[in-house]
Amino acid sequence: MIKQCVICLSLLGFGTSAAQAEEGPLITARHMSKWEELAVKEAKKRYPLAQVLVKQKVWDRKRKDEAVKQYHLTLREGSKEFGVFVTISFDPHSQKVNKIAILEEYQ
C-alpha cells in the first residue's frame, strides 16, 4: 500500500513539473503590424495620458495608387473610456504615408 502511494505521488510530481515546463508564460504579446503600431503611436500623440485597452482593424482597401487601413482603438484616460478611429492612407508601393485621420467615436 505504501509502495503504491509513493509511486502515485512520484508520477504526479513528474507529470506536473513536465506540464509546467512546457507551459511558459500564460499571457503572450501579440505582434503588431507596422500600420497598427503607427495607429497606436498617432493616437498616443493626440491623447498622451491615455492607455490603449483594445486595438482592432476595422477594414482595409487597396487600390493601384492608394491603400487605406482603419483601426478602432479603445482608450482610457483617467476614468473616461472612449473609442477612436484611426485611418491611415498610404502609397502601397513606397509605403509612404499620405494622410492620417483620427476621429473620436461619437457617444
ChimeraX commands (.cxc) that place a marker at each C-alpha (Angstrom):
marker #1 position 0.00,0.00,0.00 radius 0.5
marker #1 position 2.78,2.44,0.92 radius 0.5
marker #1 position 4.68,1.43,-2.19 radius 0.5
marker #1 position 1.64,2.27,-4.37 radius 0.5
marker #1 position 1.23,5.69,-2.69 radius 0.5
marker #1 position 4.90,6.51,-3.29 radius 0.5
marker #1 position 4.60,5.52,-6.96 radius 0.5
marker #1 position 1.43,7.62,-7.41 radius 0.5
marker #1 position 2.97,10.66,-5.75 radius 0.5
marker #1 position 6.15,10.39,-7.80 radius 0.5
marker #1 position 4.13,10.13,-11.04 radius 0.5
marker #1 position 2.08,13.17,-10.07 radius 0.5
marker #1 position 5.23,15.11,-9.26 radius 0.5
marker #1 position 6.85,14.33,-12.63 radius 0.5
marker #1 position 3.62,14.94,-14.53 radius 0.5
marker #1 position 3.06,18.43,-13.12 radius 0.5
marker #1 position 6.68,19.54,-13.46 radius 0.5
marker #1 position 6.77,18.48,-17.11 radius 0.5
marker #1 position 3.49,20.30,-17.79 radius 0.5
marker #1 position 4.75,23.44,-16.06 radius 0.5
marker #1 position 7.98,23.40,-18.04 radius 0.5
marker #1 position 6.09,23.34,-21.35 radius 0.5
marker #1 position 3.53,25.95,-20.29 radius 0.5
marker #1 position 5.72,29.05,-20.22 radius 0.5
marker #1 position 4.09,32.45,-19.71 radius 0.5
marker #1 position 0.31,32.50,-19.57 radius 0.5
marker #1 position -0.03,35.78,-21.47 radius 0.5
marker #1 position 1.92,36.29,-24.66 radius 0.5
marker #1 position 2.31,39.56,-26.51 radius 0.5
marker #1 position 0.78,39.62,-29.98 radius 0.5
marker #1 position 2.97,41.06,-32.71 radius 0.5
marker #1 position 1.55,44.33,-34.05 radius 0.5
marker #1 position 1.77,45.17,-37.72 radius 0.5
marker #1 position 3.63,48.27,-38.88 radius 0.5
marker #1 position 0.33,50.08,-39.51 radius 0.5
marker #1 position -1.20,49.04,-36.20 radius 0.5
marker #1 position 1.88,50.39,-34.39 radius 0.5
marker #1 position 1.54,53.66,-36.33 radius 0.5
marker #1 position -2.16,53.92,-35.42 radius 0.5
marker #1 position -1.34,53.48,-31.72 radius 0.5
marker #1 position 1.55,55.98,-31.93 radius 0.5
marker #1 position -0.63,58.64,-33.58 radius 0.5
marker #1 position -3.46,58.11,-31.07 radius 0.5
marker #1 position -0.94,58.50,-28.22 radius 0.5
marker #1 position 0.18,61.82,-29.76 radius 0.5
marker #1 position -3.39,63.12,-29.61 radius 0.5
marker #1 position -4.17,61.53,-26.21 radius 0.5
marker #1 position -0.79,61.30,-24.40 radius 0.5
marker #1 position -2.23,60.33,-21.00 radius 0.5
marker #1 position -4.50,57.59,-22.35 radius 0.5
marker #1 position -3.92,53.85,-22.05 radius 0.5
marker #1 position -4.68,51.71,-25.10 radius 0.5
marker #1 position -7.03,48.93,-23.98 radius 0.5
marker #1 position -8.09,47.32,-27.27 radius 0.5
marker #1 position -6.82,47.54,-30.86 radius 0.5
marker #1 position -8.83,46.20,-33.78 radius 0.5
marker #1 position -8.52,46.57,-37.53 radius 0.5
marker #1 position -11.90,47.66,-38.90 radius 0.5
marker #1 position -11.23,47.49,-42.64 radius 0.5
marker #1 position -8.63,47.99,-45.32 radius 0.5
marker #1 position -8.76,48.81,-49.01 radius 0.5
marker #1 position -6.01,48.54,-51.57 radius 0.5
marker #1 position -6.03,50.15,-54.98 radius 0.5
marker #1 position -3.30,50.62,-57.54 radius 0.5
marker #1 position -2.20,54.04,-56.26 radius 0.5
marker #1 position -3.51,54.14,-52.67 radius 0.5
marker #1 position -4.12,51.80,-49.75 radius 0.5
marker #1 position -6.20,52.67,-46.68 radius 0.5
marker #1 position -6.42,50.91,-43.32 radius 0.5
marker #1 position -8.71,51.83,-40.46 radius 0.5
marker #1 position -8.26,50.81,-36.82 radius 0.5
marker #1 position -10.53,51.21,-33.83 radius 0.5
marker #1 position -8.74,51.81,-30.53 radius 0.5
marker #1 position -10.40,51.76,-27.14 radius 0.5
marker #1 position -8.63,54.20,-24.83 radius 0.5
marker #1 position -8.88,55.01,-21.14 radius 0.5
marker #1 position -7.88,58.43,-19.85 radius 0.5
marker #1 position -8.45,58.66,-16.11 radius 0.5
marker #1 position -11.97,57.34,-15.52 radius 0.5
marker #1 position -13.11,58.12,-19.08 radius 0.5
marker #1 position -13.18,55.21,-21.54 radius 0.5
marker #1 position -13.73,56.04,-25.21 radius 0.5
marker #1 position -13.04,54.84,-28.73 radius 0.5
marker #1 position -11.18,56.47,-31.60 radius 0.5
marker #1 position -10.95,55.56,-35.27 radius 0.5
marker #1 position -7.51,55.94,-36.84 radius 0.5
marker #1 position -7.49,55.92,-40.65 radius 0.5
marker #1 position -4.14,55.63,-42.43 radius 0.5
marker #1 position -3.80,56.33,-46.15 radius 0.5
marker #1 position -0.53,55.35,-47.84 radius 0.5
marker #1 position 1.11,54.50,-51.15 radius 0.5
marker #1 position 1.18,50.68,-51.42 radius 0.5
marker #1 position 4.40,50.63,-53.48 radius 0.5
marker #1 position 6.60,53.01,-51.47 radius 0.5
marker #1 position 4.77,52.50,-48.13 radius 0.5
marker #1 position 4.86,56.32,-47.73 radius 0.5
marker #1 position 2.06,57.68,-45.54 radius 0.5
marker #1 position -0.19,60.18,-47.32 radius 0.5
marker #1 position -2.62,61.05,-44.54 radius 0.5
marker #1 position -3.61,60.01,-41.01 radius 0.5
marker #1 position -7.03,60.93,-39.64 radius 0.5
marker #1 position -8.09,60.41,-36.02 radius 0.5
marker #1 position -11.76,60.68,-35.16 radius 0.5
marker #1 position -13.20,60.22,-31.68 radius 0.5
marker #1 position -16.15,57.85,-31.58 radius 0.5
marker #1 position -19.49,59.54,-31.00 radius 0.5
marker #1 position -21.15,58.65,-27.69 radius 0.5
marker link #1:1,2 radius 0.2
marker link #1:2,3 radius 0.2
marker link #1:3,4 radius 0.2
marker link #1:4,5 radius 0.2
marker link #1:5,6 radius 0.2
marker link #1:6,7 radius 0.2
marker link #1:7,8 radius 0.2
marker link #1:8,9 radius 0.2
marker link #1:9,10 radius 0.2
marker link #1:10,11 radius 0.2
marker link #1:11,12 radius 0.2
marker link #1:12,13 radius 0.2
marker link #1:13,14 radius 0.2
marker link #1:14,15 radius 0.2
marker link #1:15,16 radius 0.2
marker link #1:16,17 radius 0.2
marker link #1:17,18 radius 0.2
marker link #1:18,19 radius 0.2
marker link #1:19,20 radius 0.2
marker link #1:20,21 radius 0.2
marker link #1:21,22 radius 0.2
marker link #1:22,23 radius 0.2
marker link #1:23,24 radius 0.2
marker link #1:24,25 radius 0.2
marker link #1:25,26 radius 0.2
marker link #1:26,27 radius 0.2
marker link #1:27,28 radius 0.2
marker link #1:28,29 radius 0.2
marker link #1:29,30 radius 0.2
marker link #1:30,31 radius 0.2
marker link #1:31,32 radius 0.2
marker link #1:32,33 radius 0.2
marker link #1:33,34 radius 0.2
marker link #1:34,35 radius 0.2
marker link #1:35,36 radius 0.2
marker link #1:36,37 radius 0.2
marker link #1:37,38 radius 0.2
marker link #1:38,39 radius 0.2
marker link #1:39,40 radius 0.2
marker link #1:40,41 radius 0.2
marker link #1:41,42 radius 0.2
marker link #1:42,43 radius 0.2
marker link #1:43,44 radius 0.2
marker link #1:44,45 radius 0.2
marker link #1:45,46 radius 0.2
marker link #1:46,47 radius 0.2
marker link #1:47,48 radius 0.2
marker link #1:48,49 radius 0.2
marker link #1:49,50 radius 0.2
marker link #1:50,51 radius 0.2
marker link #1:51,52 radius 0.2
marker link #1:52,53 radius 0.2
marker link #1:53,54 radius 0.2
marker link #1:54,55 radius 0.2
marker link #1:55,56 radius 0.2
marker link #1:56,57 radius 0.2
marker link #1:57,58 radius 0.2
marker link #1:58,59 radius 0.2
marker link #1:59,60 radius 0.2
marker link #1:60,61 radius 0.2
marker link #1:61,62 radius 0.2
marker link #1:62,63 radius 0.2
marker link #1:63,64 radius 0.2
marker link #1:64,65 radius 0.2
marker link #1:65,66 radius 0.2
marker link #1:66,67 radius 0.2
marker link #1:67,68 radius 0.2
marker link #1:68,69 radius 0.2
marker link #1:69,70 radius 0.2
marker link #1:70,71 radius 0.2
marker link #1:71,72 radius 0.2
marker link #1:72,73 radius 0.2
marker link #1:73,74 radius 0.2
marker link #1:74,75 radius 0.2
marker link #1:75,76 radius 0.2
marker link #1:76,77 radius 0.2
marker link #1:77,78 radius 0.2
marker link #1:78,79 radius 0.2
marker link #1:79,80 radius 0.2
marker link #1:80,81 radius 0.2
marker link #1:81,82 radius 0.2
marker link #1:82,83 radius 0.2
marker link #1:83,84 radius 0.2
marker link #1:84,85 radius 0.2
marker link #1:85,86 radius 0.2
marker link #1:86,87 radius 0.2
marker link #1:87,88 radius 0.2
marker link #1:88,89 radius 0.2
marker link #1:89,90 radius 0.2
marker link #1:90,91 radius 0.2
marker link #1:91,92 radius 0.2
marker link #1:92,93 radius 0.2
marker link #1:93,94 radius 0.2
marker link #1:94,95 radius 0.2
marker link #1:95,96 radius 0.2
marker link #1:96,97 radius 0.2
marker link #1:97,98 radius 0.2
marker link #1:98,99 radius 0.2
marker link #1:99,100 radius 0.2
marker link #1:100,101 radius 0.2
marker link #1:101,102 radius 0.2
marker link #1:102,103 radius 0.2
marker link #1:103,104 radius 0.2
marker link #1:104,105 radius 0.2
marker link #1:105,106 radius 0.2
marker link #1:106,107 radius 0.2
view
